[in-house]
Amino acid sequence: MSGLAIRVAGVGKSYRLGAGPSSLYIQDHLLSIATAPWRAARRLSRREATPPRERFWALQDISFDVQVGEVVGIIGRNGAGKSTLLKILSRVTSPETGEIDLYGRVGSLLEVGSGFHPELTGRENVYLNGAILGMTRIEVRQKFDDIISFAEVNQFIDTPVKFYSSGMYMRLAFAIAAHLEPEILIVDEVLAVGDAQFQKKCLGKMGEVAKGGRTVIFVSHNLGAVAELCQSAVVLQSGRMVFHGAVREGIDHYLAASRASTSSVRILECNPAKPIQVLKIEVANTEDVACSNFDLAEAVVLLITYRVNQPGSGYDVVVTLSRNGTHLFTTLDTDHRHELTGVRRVGEYATRFTVLPNVLKAGLYSVTIGTGITNKSLIEIHDDIVRFQVEELGEDTQFKGYADWRAGHIIAPVKWEFGEQRIPQRD
Amino acid sequence: MDLHPAFTIRPPKGWQPVDLAELWKYRELAWQLSLRDIRVRYKQTALGFAWVVIQPIFPMVAFTIFFGRLAGLEGRVPAGTPYSVFVLCGLIPWQLFATAINQSGSSVVNNRALITKIYFPRLIIPIVPILSGLADFTVGLTLLSVVMACFGVTPGTPVVFLPLFIVLALSAALAVGVWIAALNALYRDVQYTLALLTQIWLLVTPIAYPSSLVPERWRAIYSLNPMVGVVDGFRWSLLNGDPPRPLELAVSVVSVVITLIAGLYFFRRMEVTFADRV
């Protein structure tokens, strides 16, 4: 069967910025009403205009069609409007402009285990969550055995879920969701649950759903999973749709857009009072082209320009790299070039610093840079002055030890060696 | 090929009536959520379900001692009705009402996890506590009949009208509940006034005293409190008390109907912003 499944036309939504009238307490409103004449008078006397209410457009003028059986991935940076679009599509919140036609029963999974109550047993929660997802009691009863065997919790089904391990809890929650059979399925990143084996099973189930001719809208940060599951993609950027088309092109478009962003370069003011100072720092790829998005398998280059204003010795340039707010390492330009500890003459210097490929896990990285005199004093320090992102673009890391959600911050440079022989058992 | 969409999402438009058909479609969810509330309410309490019985018995005893004996209200109740039975007959519908407005008043805020993740008619949220309150009410009513039997009080034919007064009590609870639930999502102040409101409301409802104690010229205004009609109705149908006066009953019913309809419109108007506010 073919035809239209979803038609999104001119959808937009804005939020009001600022704390002003959105306070939750009546006294604030009463106070603001009481002081309004006074504020107005003051504005008049100073001939100020009424400050316009600032509005932030989370989504603006989004239009696209989805055909029956199509699996569409929605991609975009954090804050691009993905979750707002998802919430509008699943009717949790309403659009401000435009309209959306849905041709079929919609099931939406913005999270798994909605409404689960820890005091209730697995069985009770299955019926409750089923009803929340829009299943009838008869439907849940028919699928009940499938659900509990999919979740592998058979013998604990009459135990309150507060006694479940987190793995069991997530498996049961996902199992119910996986057995939802709407014509249009809207899924947020709920795949990142449970252990690797269960994830594999979920991906399989998702694939089945997609092949079963159902329309799926899938939102994920995991571009690998998007590439694998979706045929087309919608790319959002700052609330606007910048691309709609084939998934491969969509991912390329998304990357190109983020590479073009200039947040990866910072130029600092010259200050002759500092003996040594950083003038410019730039995140770049191996071709020295500014870049803020990297694949796991790409090297990250920092191009640093600094100036020595007063001749002296013992100067150093210090770089600290952090991932998602955690310090990974600190390195000095003098670490491996001892001759730099000698006298440096006045002038501008350029230095290049490379993080080797396959070291940084997916995540948001920030660079702190400073100058100082080794083991003596710090001359300047600029916290989190440039940022860049490492993403799992080239491969699906779901089953890898360095998947971004696992413990640890780097792809460890370790070696696993395997012998043919099994270690003999001791008697 | 299907040319007509099954559903169209549009920006919200002003004041909307309640979509009863949709509410009916989601009855399974309302039922499951009520079941959850009932199951969870007395779990991990030492006395468990006994609380349902203790909750009305304690105030009954306290009211009997302080209001009945010490304040001498015993003598003001209709002859032949023991004061304890008289009070309990008021407390049972009162507790249905008080629990319902308290729980449905805080329901939207308490269920923010659901509201921000799943679509369903938001009206289900304040309705659920009223449905689950019916379970406690059933136990309370059984308790009342046991106490009545102990004191040798048997209801007459007006007992057939009891369901009407139960419906009035539920409607009153829903009417107040939807207002508070929606206001509470906007201003958290409402939450703090709730306990105060319940206390005052208890006093302006004829529970410890008969409504005949209220001076004649104030009776119509007094009946604006719908619980006056409910409690008088309960006493009439169960304890052979005076029948409620038509004018006063009409005032109670009209005040419920107006509050309820206005409350439903207000709730519908506000519900579109719940997900962004709570």
Interface residues (C-beta under 8 A of the other chain):
Chain A: M1 S2 G3 L4 R7 Y15 L24 Y25 I26 Q27 H29 K87 I88 L89 S90 R91 V92 T93 S94 P95 E96 T97 G98 E99 I100 D101 L102 Y103 G104 R105 V106 S108 L110 E111 S114 G115 H117 E119 L120 E124 Y127 L128 G130 A131 I132 L133 G134 T136 R137
Chain B: M1 D2 H4 P5 A6 F7 T8 I9 R10 P11 P12 E28 L29 W31 Q32 L33 L35 R36 R39 V40 K43 Q44 A113 L114 I115 T116 K117 I118 Y119 F120 L186 Y187 R188 D189 V272 A275 D276
